[in-house]
Amino acid sequence: MKRNFEAIKRIVIKIGTSSLVLPNGKINLAKIDQLAFVISSLMNKGLEVTLVSSGAMGFGLNMLDLAKRPKELAQQQAVSSVGQVAMMSLYSQIFSHYQTTVSQILLTRDVVEYPESLGNVTNAFESLFKLGIVPIVNENDAISVEEMDHITKFGDNDRLSAVVAKITKADLLIMLSDIDGLFDKNPTVYEDAQLRSYVPEITDEILKSAGGVGSKFGTGGMLSKIKSAQMVFENGGQMVLMNGEKPRDILRVLDGAPLGTLFAQK
């Protein structure tokens, strides 16, 4: 299928913790700079871009010089709270180099499930787009909980990015990962694994080919990305799953380059 994104006006870009934090726990400044450049370039072309960014925990561990994620929930929330401030401060600083203003929107699942609060957050997005500001969205990890009668967590930011794509009526969700796209089987196990360049529907075979968990810093896996694509389909959008190693490749993808996996219904 030939890719044509000329009609795309509104984009959601999702980046995971593994793309923002180096294996040694330090912040990947080069990656963030590239991402800011790409998003600013798209904004200058008249597109409206939302960034869904994980990383609060990773930034918090770095700020507090902790080797691993705490086991206790309250401590995890504290680390995420510290990390969210550090992450947004860095985003604001680097985006400003490209004359782009960013804002922060922290969400919990209950916000999008109640009509009044959903309306409020929808209005916030629309107002930011009119002002030419990039909303940077993350789950509110400092207060999100997952209990039987009070579930406020999205589960992971793959799902959150699909929810944000729905709220903002985005034409395209670009999900940056540490893998090149969706393969027909696990490429870390099978040398003959083939990259699927185009997926028109989520079949049982597609679901079976997904599996595994994310990095030590993140929470998502391939299955959550497939389920996110399913949500995007339900809302009439498209999704590209691609390697986030070089964020500038986003520009190539939007120009039609066959990178990653395109999820688009016929």
Secondary structure, 3 states (H helix, E strand, C coil): CCCCCCCCCEEEEEECHHHHECCCCCECHHHHHHHHHHHHHHHHCCCEEEEEECCHHHHHHHHCCCCCCCCCHHHHHHHHHHHHHHHHHHHHHHHHCCCCCEEEEEECHHHHHCHHHHHHHHHHHHHHHHCCCEEEEEECCCCCCEECCEECCCCCHHHHHHHHHHHCCCCEEEEEECCCCEECCCCCCCCCCCEECEECCCCHHHHHHCCCCCCCCCCCCHHHHHHHHHHHHHCCCEEEEEECCCCCHHHHHHCCCCCCEEECCC
